[in-house]
């Protein structure tokens, strides 16, 4: 399997790629906060944020198509959560139907909330895509570690990244083994075998975790990961941080 | 050198589910020896290895490593000195790249940055994997993974190497390359295996373990020459 699935394009070389991961992490956090805190319906600010994103995509030389395509993943989630808001929010009715004694109506206020949620989450996911596509996963973890993110989180994330593909390979092999013994199974049986496979995968991962832990203990692990520090803030980091701050703060003061 | 590398005195161990793992094991290994621990699947070879650096504990006093009993206060010293190489390198290589994996031990030992880098370089050189520092462990071939797994313990400069099935799932070329590599390392070796080629090439002494007990202990020549003994413990074609 391809290992670069998560941080595809992180191997490119550009201004954004060369920034210190801490700068990028904090910058992303600031951007997400700014987006989330912006009052709904403040379109001028949202347009500024989109311009910031567009600028970053240009600077980082990421293929635009790739970024947009990836950002689509957010929509099913957002829509699942927010699709009913227009129906329940009180306000001016945009359209309505009567089904017997039951009146269903969509309100303008509700639609505004939906659009607001969609726009905000889209801007945030775009920012995170740029972060994860312009930073190698290891650097990201190093950055998290140096930013004093609790070690448990950093370690879990690191193990997730390391073993995701091992487990996926395992699942694939199990699937092949199943398919090679499976002739015309009916639907309920398929679900049962899938259930068994998930259970098996869990047990195997659990046992692997025990072996990994033993391997860590054998090399002197005592509950604390001591990372080798290879990160360095440089002047581009300062320029970047400063311009991002200005870009987020000035329009906000002007148009909040 | 006449120091004792490993002393085991009457070690017994049962698994958490109550099944007997090891029964009254007594074994002494001198420094500089290469000892093979052979036996059929499930004989308790891996379980015994895990006792050598205190991952599993039977009676505290039963196992001594370089004269130190395996107790909490010596555990750091012992783990530094016993390099444990697990069977599945996928378990041993848990970091995101080769450098971090090989550096894991030295970093935990608290060495300064320069020393860490020197040790990583040296360890990778010893296993013929220099230049792989930046590679991700997932993308190595199985033979390369095995080599890096050995490097991860060599970077701690252990006096004793404990290897669990080092040649499993290697093709013959990979297997012989690994045997050559192990032969070039001048440390005490304890190798759990049922690969008799490896045993014949590397070890001067063989211990047979079956159903948790030591059933034979002798020179490689003696034991590998005894077809009946091997066959009786599932290590050769059935002795009739």
Interface residues (C-beta under 8 A of the other chain):
Chain A: X3 X137 X138 X141 X158 X159 X161 X162 X163 X165 X166 X208 X211 X212 X214 X215 X216 X217 X218 X219 X220 X221 X222 X226 X227 X228 X229
Chain B: X50 X53 X55 X76 X79 X80 X82 X83 X84 X86 X88 X90 X91 X92 X94 X95 X96 X97 X100 X103 X104 X105 X107 X108 X109 X110 X113 X116 X136 X137 X138 X139 X152 X153 X156
